[in-house]
Structure formats: C-alpha cells, structure tokens
Amino acid sequence: PAPGVPTAPPPAPAMATLAPAAVPTPPASGAPGPAALTLPFRPGDASLTPAETAAIAHLVHASPQSAAASFSVLAYAPGSPQNPSAARRLALARALAVHDALRAAGVPGSRIFLRAVGPPTGSGAPDRAELRVSAAAGNTP
C-alpha cells in the first residue's frame, strides 16, 4: 500500500451506554399483558430527563404490537388540603410531558389516554407517572 493509506479501517470508537432512570418492565414470566414504565419526577417539576424520554421511546418500539397498542398514563403529584387543585395541575403537566414523549416516539394521539390523578394513594412515590401499554387498541386499564 502507498504511504499514508491505511490498510484496514480504523477501529470503531467505544460508545458509552446510558442507564435510564426509568426502565421498561415487561410482563412477568413472558405472559401476555401490559408492559409498564414508572417515571420519577423531581418535586414540583413536570419535565422528563433525556434518559426518561429515551426509555419511553424504547418501550414504544419494544412493544410487540406497538401499531395496535394503547398507552395509558397515570400521573401523580403530592398536594395539600389548602390547595388541592395544585396537585392535579402538576399531575396533568406530568401526564402531558409523557404524552409529548409518546407522540415524539410515533404514537398516534388517539392511542394515548391520560389521567391526572393528583395526590397518590397507597404505595409508590408521590412524584411519578406510570405508563402502561395494552396490547390491543381500545383496551385501557
């Protein structure tokens, strides 16, 4: 070979992998059913991190029947008895952030169902949104 001409292509640069804050959870034991994703939020915030947006896109593209799947979003936010609507407004903002990420991942708006729950009941972090995938259109949890 001529001087200065490489004989083999240069090695590919090492790529860093991101560990998203939220990771899709497939159904237990491979049984059919909805996949789910829990997205934590910072207190008082309704924005998704790039890793969470990537996790949502991964869930959309990893769903076996994503073309016919429906996506349900339940959003939570803590509240106070003095201002109960503040929790619902924050929960709605979180649900809309997940909606926007789903739309960016190619999900039609007609397959996305939002529910701003407000203050959570039971277990689970108060600052979160839950994304659930149902295998067939029209099946909402």
N, C-alpha and C positions, 0 to 999 in steps of 0.2 A: 504494500500500500504506500501511497505517497505520504511524505512527512506532513504532519498536522491533520491527517484524515483519520478519524477513529475507525478501528476495525470492528468494534461492537458498540451497540447503543449504550449510552451511559445508564447506570442503574437508576431505577425509579426512586425519587425521594421518599423517605419514610413519612407516612401520613399519621397524624395524631387522630385518635378516636375520641369523640366527645361522649361523656357519660351523661345522658339527660337526667334532669331532676325527676322527671316522671317517665315511667317505662310502661308500655302496654302490658296488660296482664291477660294472657289467653285463658280460655275456659279450662277448668281443672280436668286433668286426665284426658285431654283431647276430645272431650264430649262436645257435641254441638251446643251452641248457646252464645250469648253475647260476650264480646271482649270488653274490657273496661280499662280506663285510664283515670287516675286521680292526679289532679294538678294542684299543687300547693301554691298559695298566693301569700305575698307579704301582707301584714296587717295594713288595712286601709288602701291597698293597691289593687288595681284590676288589670295590670299588664302581664303578658306572658314573656318568659325569657326565650331567647333563641332556641335553647335546648328543649323547652316545653313545646314550642311551635314545631320543632323537628320531630318530637315524639308523637304529636298529633298527626303529622303527615305520615309518619311510619305506620301508625295504627290504621290510617285510611288505606294506605297501599298494601298493608299486610292482611287486611280483612279478606277472607276467601271470596265473598260475594259482594265486594265493595260497590259494584254497579247497582245492586239492588238493596243494599243495606240502608238502614236508617240510623241516625246518630242522635242520641238524647243527651242533653247537657243539663245537669242539676248543679246550680251554683249556690254557695253558702257564704254568709258573712255574719260575724257576730254583731249584736245590736244591744241597745239599751232600752229599758221601758220608757225613758224620757223622749226617745226619738226612734220609734220602731220602723219608720219608713227608711231611715238611713241604711239599715242593713239590707233591705230589699233593693234599694237603688244600687248599692255596691255589688250585691249579688247579681243584679241584672247587668251591670257593667262587665262583670267577670264572665257571665254567660255569653255576652256579645263578643268579648275578646276570643273566646273559644270558637264561637260561630265564625268570626272572621278568619281564624286559622283553618277551620274546616273548609270554608269557601276557597281559600288560597290553595288548599290541597286538592281542589277539584270537586268537592261535594256540592251537589245542587242544593240550593236553599230549601227546596220542597222536601228534602230528606233530613233536615235538621230541626229538632224540636227542643226548645229552650224552656227551662223552668227556673226562675229566680226564687229560691226557697227562703232566703234570708237567714235568720238565726238557725243553726243546726240543732237537731235533737238527736239524742243517742250518742254513739261513739263517733270518732273521727275528728279531724282538725276543724276548727271553726272557719278557717280561711282556706277554702278549697273549692274546686269544681270537679265534678265527676262526669266523665264522658263514657257513655255506653253505646255499643254497637249491636244492633239487632240484625239478624241475618236477612230478613225479608222486609221490603218496604211496607210501611203502614203499621208495623209492629213496634209500638213504643212501650217502654217499661213503665 
